Amino acid sequence: MRRRHGVLLTTALLVQLAAGPFPAVATAPDSPNPEPTAQCGVVRSGDTPLGDAEVTLYQAGDGGHGGPRVLARTRSTEDGRFTLDYRRPEDPRAVLYVLADLHGPATLAAALTGAAAPPELVVNERTTVAVAYALARFTGPAGVSGTHPGLQNAAAIAHNLADTGTGDIAAALATPPNGHLTSTMAEFNTLANLLAACVTGDSCDRLFDLARRPGRERPHDTLRAAVDIAHDPGHNAAELFDLAQTSPSYLPALSAAPAAWTVALRYDGNGHEIDGPGNIAFDADGNAWVTNNYRYDPDPTVPVCGGRALLKITPTGQDAPGAPYRGGGLYGAGFGITVDAAGTAWAGNFGFQGDGCPVDPTPLERSLSRFTPDGTPLSPPEGFQQGGIAQPQGMASDRTGTVWTANCGGTGVTRIPDGDASRAREIPLPAVQKPFGTAVDPTDHLWVTGNGNNSVQLVDPDGTPRRTVTDGGLRRPLGIATDSRGNAWVGNSGILPVPCAGSTADDLAAAATSATDDPATRPGASVTLIHPDGTPAPAPFTNGGLFLPWGIAVDGDDTVWVANFGGHRVARLCGTDLTACPPGFRTGQALSPPDTGYPSDGLDRNTGIRIDPSGNVWLANNWRTVPFRTNPGGHELVLLIGAAAPVPTPLL
């Protein structure tokens, strides 16, 4: 079952302490071999130093065996400077962070670990927003607490947002594929201005009232206000923007209110490798394994052949050692990727390529590739071809080691018991046309979408077809995901025919470009809920800003996230656990703004969507908004930082 965010915090961490941001936490015991060290720093708001702040260095809690520990405490001098003398924790994975209490509701924060410690640590509104978003799912009333690797990865990602050595925008956010290419940098500065309006002004009460999530306790300091905004970014978005205008300390800033305060950060690996990322799977360390439809070329007018590289991107956006990986029969992998119980990565070779590529894809679109965690191919040069592989798309793994793939160009699915390709067998599903998306539920049953005939098939763990679903609003279904209770959630594109079994990429492009802001041009765009016994909900869900739904994911709170192949947006729906939704909400009700979803100009046409152990929502910019048939691929992965409840990985 998925881990609920609530289990990340002990009961003690859930108690709100009225004494301010410094709970009654234990002082860290001396190590047997202590390593004394000192960290210098300065507390500022914009360019203004803040003196007499109580500055405390914490070691984050481990998520189940105690809360944060105080490592050092001091006060800033008149020029805002401070020195923290402490002993390094024995645990090399310990996450350290600093809080600066300004004797009231203003509390600033900075992550000390996750990157090289700077000679002088800057604690300001930017570093506070970075902590609030990156560590949103690990920050409770008594401080920061969480488990490996989610907590550690989150601390590292905070340094992609704010530079703790300068207090400026971090290089990852300030430069392409981010920087002035998207509005995220300006939005991040606007969030910092929002906190500054409280730190140096008199708008704290207004901030806390607006940031308060429905049904939740009102935040009592600026850090927790920012955390609440990260949790519910569409709540009071316009009013929060207006408040930020009262303290324009950080520039560039937004000139108009966003629909939601999601922080979307783009990754492009080494800058010349991602072209048509199709889908994403996470390993136990939170690294993202990504399929690549095409060979990289930045020029969309140049014909490209199928991608022969499997990407492995670290949580902070760099290539893993030795990545990208090649060999093992890789060619034009599409929506099919999974990491199995043994930690090996599988990709389905669909045979994608652009118009004008001279390669005949027919012999290359009938295999699977498998790689060890370090990228060594385990499949032969022609890939694994046993079990009736035909234009494979969605893939899934279960806890026993069985791997499944949907054969979009065939008649069913392939089952690989224990990951042993020599034992692979084809399982015909005559009631399903163009099998596409796959998901395994908590009882190891397989769910498969049929894009060609508006169907979903439930399959027993041994491969026996169990029940076919054809109602519930299913219409050109693509992605599918299951929640902790065994329910299946289906993304209904409405009009998109996947390019297999007679359909072509031109058919897909024509359908996608026909969709406009007028809902009449994209009929059937919705999400269907199917209960564990195969009974669908009476009607599909059509809200939350859905626009050509494709991939779908369920987070650790059983909240549902939907990637859209149009509209530059992500939809978020209330799941079956109503305690994770605002009071009075129903299953399927929109948590994202109903008309727009969570929009971002950093998104293109998205297919894959996955949640990592830090609570980041990852999306694949699969196609450009206006695709060229020679090379339609997009070139980025996009993260909504801290937006979701964390999910243990790999997803089995």
N, C-alpha and C positions, 0 to 999 in steps of 0.2 A: 504493500500500500504506500501511497505517497505520504511524505512527511508533511504534516501540518505546520505552518509557521509557528503556531503557539507552542509546539514542543521545543522550540529553540530556546525558550526562556523558562527558567524555573519559576515556581510559585512566588518566590521572593522577588523576582524581577518584575512581576506583574503588579506589585504594590506601588502605588504612586506615593512618593515621599514629598511632603510639603516643604521640606527644608531646602529645596532647590536642586540643582543638578548633581550634587555630591551625596549619593546614598551611603548608608552605613555599610561599606564594603570593607573586606579585610585587607590589611597591608600585606604585600607579598613577602613570604619568608625569605631569609637569606639563602642563597644557593650555597652548596658545599664548596664550590669554587667560584666565588663571586667575581664578577667583572665590572668594576665601577666604571661609570661613564657619565658624561654630562651632555645635555642638549640645550643649546642656546636658542632663543627665539624672540619674537616680537608679536604683540597683539595690536592689530590695527583695524580701523574701519575706513575703507578707501585708503587715503594717504594719511589719515589722522591716527597717531599713536594713542593707545588706550592704557592709561596707567591704573594701578591699584586693582587690577583684575586678579582674581584667585585662579591660578593656573594649576591644573592637576593632570598628571600623566597616569593613564590606566592601562592595565593589561586586560583585554577583553575576556569575558567568561568563556568556558568551553562548551556551552550549550546544554549542559545537563548536570554538571557537577559543581556548580557554584557560579556566582556572579563575577563582575569585574573586580579587579584588585587595584588598589592605589599603589603606584610605584614611587611617586614623588609629588610634592605639592609646594608651591611658592606663590609669590605675588609679583606682578609686573611693576616696574619702576615708572617714573613719570613719563619716560620716553617709550613706554610700552614694552621694554625688554625684560627678559627673564632667563633664568638658568635652572634647569631641572637636573639634579644629581640623583642617579639611581643605579641599580644593579640590573644587568640584563637578565631576563628570565632564562631558565635552563632550556625551555622548549624553544627550538629554533623556529617553530611555526607560530609562536605567540604573536597576536595582533595587538599593537600598541596605538593608543590614540590620546589626544590632548583635548581637554575642555577648558575654556576660559570663561569664568563666571564674572559678569560685570555688575554684581551686587544688585540683582533684580531679574527681570524676565529675559534679559539679553544674555545668551550663552552662545559662544562661538566654538568651533571644533576644527580639528585637523587630524588626518591619519598620519601617524609617524612611520609605521611599517607598510610594506607593500611596494616600496621603492627605496633607493638609497637615501639614507638620512641626510638632509641638507645641512650645511654648516650652520645656517640659521633658519629655524622653522618659523614660517609666517602663519599666523592664525587670524583669519579674517572671514568676511562673509562668503567669498568664493570657496575657500577651503571647507566652510561649513556646509554649503550646498553640496559639495562633492561628497562629504561624509553622509549627509542626509539621504542622498539618492543612492549612492553605491552600497551603503550599509543600511538601507531602509528596512530590509527584512530581518535585520539582526539587532535593531535598536529599539529597546523598550524603555519603560519609565525609569528603570534603575541603571541603564547603560547598555553597552554592546555585549552581545553574547551569541555564540553560534558554533557550529561544527565544521570540521575540515571536509572538503576543500572550499565549501561555499564562503565561509567567513574570510579565509585568507585571500581567495580570488577577488572578493568584493573590495577588500582593503587595497589590493593592487589596482583595481579598476578606478578607485577614487583618484589615483594619480594621473589617470587619463583625462580628468576633468579640470583639476586645479593643480598648479605647481606649488608645492608647499615650501619651496625655497625662495619663491618670489611673491607668492600670493596672486600670481597672474593666471590667465587661462593656460592650461597645460598644452604642450605641443601637439598631442594627439587630437585635441579639440580645436586648436587654433590653425591647423594646416590641412590641406587636402588629404583625404576626400571629405573633410569637414571644413572648418574655417568659414570663409565667406561663400562657400559652395552651398551651404545650408543655413537655416535660421537658428540652429541649435546654440551656437556660440552667443548670439544676441539674446536668446531665451535664457541661457545660463546666467549671463550678466544681469538680466532683468530679475531673476530669482534672487541674486545677490543684493540687488537694489531693494527688493522687497524686505529682506532681513535688515538691511541698513536703515530702513525707515523706522524700525523699532530700536536698533542699537544706538543710533544717534538722534532719534526723534521721539515723538510721543504717540506713536501709532501702534504700540504693542497690543493693546486690547483689541483694536480693530483687526490686526493680523491674526490673533488667536481665535477671534470669533469666525473669521472667514476660513481659516485653515481647519477648523474643527470638522471632523468627519461625522456625518449623520449617525447618531446612536453611539458615538464614542466620547470619551472624556475630552474636555477642552485642553489643548496644549498649554503648558505653563512657561515655556521658554522658546527662543527662536529656533534652536536645533530641532526640537520636537514638532514645532509648527512646520518646518521644512519637511520633516519625515512624513507628517500627515498629508502634506500636499503631494508628495511622491506616491503615497498609497492611493490617493483618490484625486488624480490630476485634473479631472474634468469638473470638480466641485468648485463653484464660485470663481471660475477662471477669469472672467472679465473684471470682477470686483477686485481680485488680487492684482491684476494688471494696473488698475487705476491707483491702487495704494502704492505700487512700486514707483509710480511717477513722482512721488513726493521726495525721493532721494536718489537722483540719477548719478550715483557715484561711479558706476562701472559702465564702460562703453566698449563696443557698440551694444545698444540695447534694442529691444523690440519697439516698433513704432505703432503696433496695434495689438490688441489682446489675442492670445492664441485660443483655440478651441479647448485645449487641454495642456497642462504643464508636464507632458512627458518629455524626457530628455533622450533624444535619439542620437546615438553615436555610431558613425560608420567606420567599418574596418575594410581594408583592401589588401590585407596580407603584405606581401613585399611590393605591391603596387603594379606588378605585371604578371599576375597569375590567375586572377579570378575573372571568369567569363561565363556567365550563365549559371551561377550557383543554383542548384536545384533543390537540395534539401540538406538537413543538418542532423547529426547524431552526436551526443556527448559521451565521453568516456568517464571513468571513475574520478579523474582529476579535473573534470570540467573543461577539457579541451574539446573544440568543435571539429568534427570530421565532416567535410563538405564535398558533395559531388559537384563536378564542373561540366556543364553541357558541352562547352566549346574550347578549342585551343585559344589562348589569349591573343587578342589583337585589339588595340584601342580604337582602330578605325572601323566603324560599322559597315563601311562599303567594301571592305576586303573580305572575300569569301574565306570562311574558316571551316576546318574539319572538326571532327569530334575531339573533345578534351581527353587527353591521355594522362592527366594528373589528378591524384586524390589529395585534397587539401586537408591539412591539420593545423588549425589556428588556435593559439593559446588564448586564455581568457582575456588577456590584455591586447590581443590583436596581432601578435607576431606569428611567423611561421614556427612550428615546433621544429626541433632539431632534425635536419635532413629533409624536411618537407619543402615542397610537395613531393608525393611519392608516385612512382611510375612502375609500369610493368603489370604482370598478373592478368593481362587481357583487357585492361581499362580502355574504353572507347565510348565517348559521348554519354557518360552516366547521367541519369535523369533524377527522378524523385525517389529512387530507391537507395537507401543507406541505413545501416543499423550497426550498433556495437553490441556484440553478444556477451553472454555471461563470462566468457573467457577473456574478454577485453580486446578481441580482435574485431576489425572493422570490415564490413561487407558493403560492396557497391554493385548496383545493377546496371549493366551496360546496355543502355537503350539504343545507342547508335545515333544520338543527336549530331547534326552537322548543318552548316549553313548552305544556302543555295550557291552552287558553283564549286563546292568541294569535289574533287575528282575521285574520291574514294567511294567504292561500293560498300555501303554499310551493312548489307544483308548478312554476311558471315560474322559481323562484329556486334550484332544486336541480339545475340542469343547466349549470353554468358553472365556469370557473376565473378567478381574479383574479391579476394580476401587478403587482408594485410595484418601483420603483427602490430603491436603497439608502437614499435619503432619504425614502422613503414616497410618492413620486408614483405614482399609478396609471397603468399602461401598458395595462390592459385597459379596454374601453368600459364605460359605465354598466351594461350588462346582462351584463358579463363575457364571456369567450371561450366560445362555445358550439359551436365546430366539433369534429368528431371523435367524435360520439356520446356526449358527457358525460351521465352519468345518476347522480345521487347519488354524486359522487366521494368516495373515501376516500383510501387510501394513495397517496403521491406519492414519486417518486425522480428524481434527475438523474444523468446520466453525464458523463464528462470531455469529450465532444464537444459538449455543450450540449443534448443530447436530454433532454426532460422526459417522464415517464410518469405516468399516473394510473390507478388501478383504479376502474372504474365499478361500484360495489356494487349499484346499481339497474339495471344493464345486463347485457351479456353478455360483457364482456371488458375490455380496457384501451385507453386512448388514447395514441398516440405523437405527440409534438410535436418534429420534428427541428429542431435548432438553436434551439429555443425560439420558432420561427415558428408562431404559432397558425393562420395561414392555410393551413399545410401539415399541420395535425393530421389524423390519420386513426384511425378505430376499427379495432382488431384483435380480431376475435371469438375467444373462448376457450371453445369449446363444452364442454370437459371441466371447466370451473370454474364453480361457482355462487356468487353473491355475492362477487365479487372484492373483496378488502379490503386486505391489507398488501402493500407492494412494497419491493423492495430491488434495487440494482444491484451486481453483483460486480466484482472487479478486471478482468475481461475484458469489461465492459459488457453482460453478459447480465442480463436482468431475471428476478426471481423474484416470483411472485404467489401469495398464499394465497387459497383458496376456502373461506370460512366456511360456505357452505351445503351443501357435499358433501365436506368433509374431504379437501381436495386442495391441492396446490401445483403451479403451472405454471412451467416454465422456458422463457424466450423468448429467441431470438437477438437481437442488437443491431438487426437490420433489421426486427424484428417477427414473425419466423417462429416459431410455436410449436414447441418442440423436444421436451420430454418432460413428461409429467404424472406426479406422484407421489401415490399414494393410500394407501400403507402407512407403516410407521415410527411408528405410534401417532398419526397426525394425527387430531385431534378438535376440531371447531369452532375451527380455527386463526385467529389474528388477526395479530399483528405478526410481522415477519420481518426478519432482519438477516444480513449476510454478513461473513465474516472475511477476513483478508489472504490466506488460502490458497484463497479461493473457495468455502468451505463456507457453506451456508445454515443458519441457526438459526431455528426456528419456535416461537412461543409458542402452545401449545394451551390455550385457555380451558376446554375440556372440555364446557361447557354453555351458553356465552353466544351467543345469536343476535343478530347485528348488525341494527339496525332499518332494513332496506332490503329491496326485492324481496319484499314480503309480510309481513315481520316488523316489529314496532313497538317503540317505546321501552318500552311496557308489558311486552312479552315479555322484553326485556333486563332490566328492573327486577325482574320476577318471578323470572327465573333467578338473578340476582345475589343477591337477598335470601334465596333458598332455600339458599344455601351457608352452612355453619357450620364450626365447628372439627372436626367429624366429617368425615374425608376421604370417607366414603361419600356425602355430599351434594354433592360436587364431583368426580365421576369424570372421568378423562381429563385432569386438570390436569397438564401436562407440557411438556417441550421436546423437539422432534425435531431431530436433526442430519441434514442431507442433504449428501452429498459433491458436489463440483463436477460430476460426470457425471450427477447426478440420482439416485444410489443412496442410500437412507436407511440410517442406522444400524439394526441389528436391532430395537432397542427404544428407546422414548423415555426421557428422564431425568425422574424424578419427585421429586427431592430438593431441598434448599436452601430449603424453606419455601414452595414454590409454592402459590398460592391464587388461582385464576381468572387465569392469566397473560394479559396483553394485549400491551403493547409490549415490545420486546426490542432490546438494543443490544450491540455488541461494542466493547471498548476497545482501546487501543493495544498491549496484551499479548495480544490475542485472547481475553481473558476475557469471559464472557457475563453480561449483566445483564438481569434480567426485572422489569418492572413488573407488579403484581397489582391486579386490579379488586376485590379483597377482601383482608382480613387485615391491612391497614396495614403492609405489609412489602415489601421488595425481596429478590429472590433473586439469588445470584451463583454461577456454575458455572465449573469449570475448563474452558478451551477446548482447542483442538487443540495449542497450544503448551504442552507440559507443563513447560517450564523456568520458566514464570511461576507454577506451582502448587507447593505443598509437595511434598517428596520422596515418591514412592510414589503420588501422586494420579493418577487416570485422567481422561480426557476425559469431561465431564459430571458429575463428582463435585462435590458441594456444597462451596463455599468459605464460604458463609454458613451459620449454624447450621441444621442440617437440619430441625428442627421449627418454627423461627420465622422463618427468613431474617433479614434486617436489619430489625427492626421499628422503628416510630417513631409516636408519637401525633401527629406533624405531618402524617402522610399520611392521605388519604381514599381514594377509589376512583381508582386511577391508570390512565391509558391510555398516554400518550406517555412515553418515556424516551430520553434522549440523553446523550452524553458530550461535554464541551467541551474546548478546548485546554489547560485548566488541570488536568484530571483530576477535575472535579466531575461527579457524576451528577445530572442534572436530571430531575424527574418532574412530570407534570401532574396536579394534584388535580382530575380531570375532574368527578366527581359527589360529592355529599355521601354520607356513610356511609348515612344514611337519606334517600333522595331523595324530594322532593316533585315530582310530575309537572308542576306549574305552573312550577317553577324548580329543577331538580335540581342545578344547577351548583355545583362547588366554586370557591374563590376564591383559590387560591395555586398557585405553583410551589414545588417543594421541591428543595433541593440537598443531596446528601450530599457534604460538603466533602472534597476531596482523596482520594476513595475509589477512583478508577479511574486507569488509565494514560491519559494525554492522547491525544486524537485530533485530527489536523489537520482544519480546517473551511474551507469547507463540505464536507459529506460527499458525495463524488462517486463 
